[in-house]
């Protein structure tokens, strides 16, 4: 009876939120939990199989792509597709969708919420994307985050899908779970040394790791000169990556078959995200034909390299919330030789991380090297910090435009020249709280409002 009341109240809260013009992506779960804290126990039994996606970067993209691929195989899939990834965000989709049975439940889970979620979900698969320094005021150093996730994995029957190029994958080697590894081979975009301050310490002996190449962050082909530890052997690997105007062509191989796929998402990190999904699908006997079809017709609409066409100009909207992500965004933009403007909206609310010193760890020299930039707009509650970081790397001062925001709603997009500059493209980078607000503003402009 209590379970029924809790779900009904959660469903009602969503209806009211919608009428008030709110998304209500986490509210139904929050309301239901107030009445019955273990309500997820009653809901998760609707799923025949479950997968959890966690890690620092790539959770939302991986989750959305996995949902799309698995739905393409005539599966009934439930997921938290909007990025609400704490316990209440995992509960809410059940209260919104309200079906009685699902073939798959695929959920992204915040690293710090893994212990809460795995109390109720004995996942069949857990995808671990990567672990970087992120929101140090919330998690502390990255080893602490890894330990939180490690200790949350109680179900020894869960198959762990691990990034073989990330040294953090080695922290999970003591677990008895079956492990499947994926890897991105050396690409023409790889670097010979690190450009961002990230952990490169051997998990076994704490010596400094050596790299043959780095794809991004601290992910690449590594080995320890002291104890000899190195990348685990990959079961799935991407090779032969070529960059086109708006996509990557690549070959994916496993021990049985291979396929050539065109991914319409820029950023090396998205190759890793796609490969995590491919690994999950292949482990569940999906054909490469289906995987290829679903990946190639996938469209992403939540601000992760999303292009919004305003009619008079195009804006590429990108989330960035830590040094690795921002550095890779700059690196990706660097391959675009067209005439462009850049904007970075940086806020310092709790979801963004109140400590914004992380931008001093990001590789801003990459931003300085971007060709054909008309101006760089610094916006947000910490706009001045972004401007200072650019000046420190000797970005041309006459091209730095500062617009301080009073709060996260104060975007001032109509009040400056960013959108009206006469160039081919605009790149708008935003932190966590800025992203949904700026996307709403751009979509209103697209709709002529």
C-alpha positions in Angstrom: 0.0 0.0 0.0 2.8 2.4 0.9 4.6 1.6 -2.3 1.5 2.4 -4.3 1.0 5.7 -2.5 4.7 6.7 -3.0 4.6 6.0 -6.7 1.2 7.8 -7.2 2.5 10.9 -5.3 5.7 10.8 -7.5 3.6 10.6 -10.6 1.4 13.5 -9.4 4.4 15.7 -8.7 5.6 15.2 -12.3 2.3 16.2 -13.7 2.3 19.4 -11.5 5.9 20.2 -12.5 5.0 19.9 -16.2 2.0 22.2 -15.8 4.3 24.7 -14.1 6.7 24.5 -17.0 9.4 22.6 -15.2 11.2 19.5 -16.3 10.7 17.6 -13.1 13.4 15.1 -14.0 14.4 14.3 -10.4 11.3 15.6 -8.5 9.1 12.4 -8.8 11.8 10.2 -7.4 12.5 12.7 -4.6 8.8 12.8 -3.6 8.4 9.0 -3.8 11.4 8.5 -1.6 10.0 10.8 1.0 7.1 8.3 1.5 9.0 5.1 0.8 12.9 5.4 0.9 13.4 2.0 -0.7 10.8 2.5 -3.5 13.5 1.6 -6.1 13.3 -2.0 -4.7 9.8 -2.2 -6.0 10.5 -0.6 -9.3 13.7 -2.2 -10.5 12.1 -5.7 -10.6 10.3 -4.4 -13.8 13.7 -4.7 -15.6 14.9 -8.1 -16.9 18.5 -6.8 -17.2 20.2 -3.7 -15.9 23.3 -1.7 -16.7 24.9 1.1 -14.8 27.2 3.7 -16.4 29.5 5.7 -14.1 32.8 7.7 -14.2 33.9 11.3 -14.4 33.3 12.1 -18.1 30.9 10.7 -20.7 28.1 9.2 -18.5 25.2 11.1 -20.1 26.4 10.6 -23.7 27.1 6.9 -23.1 23.7 6.4 -21.5 21.8 8.1 -24.3 23.7 6.2 -27.0 23.2 2.9 -25.1 19.5 3.5 -24.8 19.3 4.3 -28.6 21.3 1.2 -29.6 19.4 -1.2 -27.3 16.0 0.3 -28.3 16.9 -0.4 -31.9 16.8 -4.2 -31.2 13.1 -4.0 -30.3 13.9 -3.9 -26.6 11.8 -1.9 -24.2 14.4 0.2 -22.5 14.1 2.6 -19.5 16.9 5.2 -18.8 17.5 8.5 -17.1 18.4 10.3 -20.3 18.5 13.9 -19.0 21.5 13.7 -16.8 19.7 13.5 -13.5 22.0 10.8 -12.1 21.6 10.6 -8.3 19.2 8.1 -6.6 16.1 10.2 -7.2 17.0 10.6 -10.9 17.2 6.8 -11.3 13.8 6.4 -9.7 12.0 9.2 -11.7 11.9 7.5 -15.1 9.8 4.6 -13.8 7.3 7.1 -12.4 7.2 9.1 -15.6 7.1 6.2 -18.1 4.9 3.9 -16.0 5.2 0.7 -18.0 5.0 -2.6 -16.2 7.9 -4.4 -17.9 11.3 -3.5 -19.5 13.8 -5.6 -21.2 16.6 -3.3 -20.1 17.1 -0.6 -17.5 20.2 1.4 -18.4 21.2 4.2 -16.0 23.9 6.7 -15.6 24.9 7.1 -12.0 26.9 9.9 -10.3 30.1 8.5 -8.8 29.2 9.7 -5.4 25.8 8.1 -5.6 27.0 4.6 -6.6 26.7 3.3 -3.0 23.1 4.5 -2.8 22.0 3.1 -6.1 23.7 -0.3 -5.8 21.8 -0.9 -2.6 18.8 -1.5 -4.9 20.2 -2.4 -8.3 22.3 -5.6 -8.7 23.4 -4.6 -12.2 24.2 -7.2 -14.8 26.8 -4.8 -16.3 28.7 -1.8 -15.0 30.5 0.5 -17.5 33.3 2.5 -15.9 34.2 5.3 -18.3 37.2 7.1 -16.7 38.2 8.8 -13.5 39.6 12.3 -13.5 40.0 15.1 -11.0 36.5 16.7 -10.9 34.8 18.9 -8.3 37.6 18.5 -5.7 35.5 20.4 -3.2 32.9 17.6 -3.4 35.0 14.4 -3.9 38.6 15.3 -2.9 41.3 13.7 -5.0 40.5 11.2 -7.7 41.7 8.2 -5.7 38.9 8.9 -3.2 36.3 8.9 -6.0 37.7 5.6 -7.4 37.5 4.1 -3.9 33.8 5.2 -3.5 32.9 3.4 -6.8 35.1 0.4 -6.0 33.4 -0.2 -2.6 29.9 0.2 -4.2 30.4 -2.9 -6.4 29.0 -5.6 -4.1 27.5 -7.9 -6.7 30.1 -10.3 -7.9 27.9 -11.4 -10.8 28.1 -8.0 -12.5 30.3 -7.8 -15.6 32.6 -4.8 -15.4 33.2 -3.0 -18.7 36.5 -1.2 -18.2 38.5 1.3 -20.2 41.8 -0.4 -20.8 43.5 2.9 -21.6 42.7 4.4 -18.2 45.1 3.6 -15.4 42.2 3.8 -13.0 40.8 0.5 -14.5 43.6 -1.3 -12.6 42.1 -0.2 -9.2 39.3 -2.7 -9.9 41.6 -5.7 -10.7 41.1 -7.2 -7.2 37.4 -7.6 -7.7 36.2 -11.1 -8.5 33.8 -9.8 -11.2 34.2 -10.8 -14.9 36.0 -7.9 -16.6 35.7 -6.9 -20.3 38.1 -4.2 -21.6 37.9 -1.7 -24.4 40.6 0.4 -25.9 41.2 3.2 -28.5 44.4 2.5 -30.6 46.9 5.3 -31.3 45.3 7.9 -33.5 46.8 10.9 -35.4 45.4 13.1 -32.6 47.4 11.3 -29.9 50.0 13.2 -27.9 53.4 12.1 -26.7 53.1 13.6 -23.2 50.5 14.9 -20.8 49.1 18.4 -21.2 46.9 18.4 -18.2 47.8 17.8 -14.5 46.2 14.3 -13.9 47.1 11.3 -11.9 49.7 9.2 -13.7 50.7 7.1 -10.6 50.9 3.3 -10.8 48.0 1.9 -8.8 50.3 -1.0 -7.7 53.6 0.6 -6.6 52.9 4.3 -6.9 55.7 5.0 -9.3 55.2 7.4 -12.2 53.7 5.7 -15.3 55.4 6.1 -18.7 53.4 6.5 -21.9 54.0 5.5 -25.5 51.2 7.8 -26.5 48.2 9.6 -24.9 44.8 9.9 -26.5 43.5 12.4 -24.0 44.0 13.2 -20.3 45.9 10.3 -18.9 44.4 7.7 -21.3 46.6 5.9 -23.7 49.3 3.2 -23.8 51.0 3.2 -20.5 53.4 1.0 -18.4 55.2 1.2 -15.1 59.0 1.2 -15.3 59.2 -0.2 -11.7 56.7 -3.0 -11.4 56.0 -3.6 -15.1 52.2 -3.2 -14.9 50.6 -2.1 -18.2 47.3 -1.8 -20.1 45.1 -4.8 -19.8 44.6 -6.6 -23.0 41.5 -5.2 -24.8 38.6 -7.3 -26.0 37.3 -4.5 -28.1 39.4 -1.9 -29.9 38.9 1.1 -32.2 41.5 1.6 -35.0 41.9 3.6 -38.2 40.2 6.8 -37.0 39.8 9.6 -39.6 38.2 12.9 -38.9 35.6 14.3 -41.4 33.8 17.6 -41.2 31.4 16.7 -38.4 32.2 13.1 -37.6 34.8 10.3 -37.1 35.1 7.2 -39.3 36.6 4.3 -37.5 37.0 0.5 -37.5 36.0 -1.5 -34.4 37.4 -5.0 -33.8 36.8 -7.8 -31.4 38.1 -11.3 -31.4 35.4 -12.5 -33.9 34.4 -9.6 -36.2 35.0 -6.0 -37.2 32.9 -3.1 -38.5 33.4 0.3 -40.0 31.3 3.0 -38.3 30.7 6.7 -38.8 30.2 8.5 -35.4 28.5 12.0 -35.7 29.9 13.2 -32.4 33.2 15.2 -32.2 35.8 14.8 -29.5 38.1 11.9 -28.8 36.2 11.2 -25.6 33.1 10.4 -27.7 35.0 7.5 -29.4 35.6 6.1 -26.0 31.9 6.6 -25.1 30.8 4.9 -28.3 33.1 2.0 -27.7 31.8 1.4 -24.2 28.3 1.1 -25.7 29.6 -1.2 -28.5 31.2 -3.4 -25.9 27.9 -3.7 -23.9 25.9 -4.4 -27.0 28.4 -7.1 -28.4 28.5 -8.8 -25.0 24.7 -9.2 -25.4 25.0 -10.6 -28.9 24.0 -7.5 -30.9 25.1 -7.7 -34.6 27.5 -5.1 -35.9 24.9 -4.3 -38.6 22.4 -3.1 -35.9 25.1 -1.3 -33.9 26.4 0.5 -36.9 22.9 1.5 -38.0 21.9 2.9 -34.5 25.2 4.7 -33.9 25.1 6.4 -37.4 21.5 7.6 -37.0 22.0 8.8 -33.4 21.3 12.5 -32.7 22.2 14.0 -29.4 20.3 17.0 -28.0 21.7 17.8 -24.6 24.6 20.2 -25.2 27.4 17.7 -25.7 28.8 19.1 -29.0 25.2 19.8 -30.0 24.9 22.1 -33.0 21.9 24.6 -32.8 21.1 26.3 -36.1 19.6 29.7 -35.4 19.1 30.4 -39.1 21.5 33.3 -39.2 24.3 31.4 -37.5 25.2 28.0 -36.0 26.1 27.5 -32.4 28.0 24.4 -31.1 27.0 23.9 -27.4 29.5 22.1 -25.2 29.4 21.1 -21.5 32.8 21.4 -19.7 33.3 20.9 -16.0 36.8 19.8 -15.4 40.4 20.3 -16.8 40.4 17.2 -18.9 37.1 17.9 -20.5 37.9 21.6 -21.2 41.3 20.8 -22.7 39.8 18.2 -25.0 37.1 20.7 -26.1 39.8 23.2 -27.1 41.7 20.4 -28.8 38.6 19.4 -30.8 37.9 23.0 -31.8 41.5 23.3 -33.0 40.8 21.0 -35.9 38.1 23.4 -37.1 39.9 25.8 -39.4 36.8 27.9 -40.1 36.3 31.5 -38.9 34.7 31.4 -35.5 34.0 33.0 -32.1 34.3 31.3 -28.7 32.4 31.8 -25.4 33.0 30.2 -22.1 30.3 30.6 -19.4 31.8 29.6 -16.1 29.7 29.6 -12.9 30.6 28.6 -9.4 27.5 27.1 -7.9 27.6 23.8 -6.1 26.9 21.6 -9.1 29.7 23.4 -11.0 32.1 23.1 -8.2 32.5 26.2 -6.0 36.3 25.8 -6.3 37.0 27.1 -9.8 40.8 26.8 -9.6 40.5 23.7 -11.8 40.7 26.0 -14.9 44.4 26.6 -14.0 45.0 22.9 -14.6 43.3 22.9 -18.0 45.6 23.3 -21.1 44.7 26.8 -22.2 47.6 26.9 -24.6 45.4 24.8 -26.8 42.9 27.7 -26.8 45.6 30.2 -27.8 46.6 27.9 -30.7 43.0 27.8 -32.2 43.1 29.4 -35.6 40.7 32.1 -37.0 39.1 33.2 -33.7 37.5 36.6 -33.9 36.8 37.0 -30.2 36.7 35.0 -27.0 33.8 35.9 -24.7 34.1 35.3 -21.0 30.7 35.1 -19.3 29.3 33.7 -16.0 29.6 34.4 -12.3 33.4 33.8 -12.7 33.9 35.4 -16.1 36.9 37.4 -14.8 38.7 34.2 -13.8 38.4 32.9 -17.4 39.7 36.1 -18.8 42.7 36.1 -16.4 43.5 32.5 -17.4 43.5 33.5 -21.1 45.7 36.5 -20.4 48.1 34.3 -18.5 48.6 32.2 -21.6 49.0 35.4 -23.7 45.8 35.2 -25.6 45.4 38.5 -27.5 43.9 40.9 -25.0 41.9 42.8 -27.6 40.0 39.7 -28.4 38.9 39.0 -24.8 35.4 40.2 -24.0 34.2 40.1 -20.4 30.5 39.9 -19.4 30.0 39.2 -15.7 26.8 37.4 -14.8 24.9 38.3 -11.6 23.5 34.8 -11.4 23.1 31.7 -13.6 20.1 33.2 -15.4 22.0 36.3 -16.4 23.4 35.2 -19.7 23.2 38.5 -21.6 23.2 36.7 -25.0 21.1 39.5 -26.7 23.3 42.2 -25.2 26.7 41.5 -26.8 28.0 40.7 -30.3 28.8 37.0 -29.9 25.9 35.6 -32.0 26.0 38.5 -34.5 29.7 38.3 -35.4 30.2 37.7 -39.1 31.9 34.2 -39.1 31.1 30.6 -39.9 30.5 29.2 -36.4 30.2 29.9 -32.7 31.4 27.6 -30.0 29.7 28.1 -26.7 31.3 26.2 -23.8 29.3 26.1 -20.5 29.7 24.7 -17.0 27.0 22.5 -15.4 24.5 25.1 -14.2 25.0 27.4 -17.2 24.3 24.7 -19.8 20.6 24.2 -19.4 19.9 27.9 -19.2 21.9 28.8 -22.3 20.3 25.9 -24.2 16.8 27.1 -23.3 17.8 30.6 -24.4 19.2 29.4 -27.8 16.1 27.1 -28.4 13.8 30.1 -27.7 15.8 32.1 -30.3 15.7 29.2 -32.8 11.9 29.1 -32.4 11.7 32.8 -33.0 10.6 33.7 -29.5 
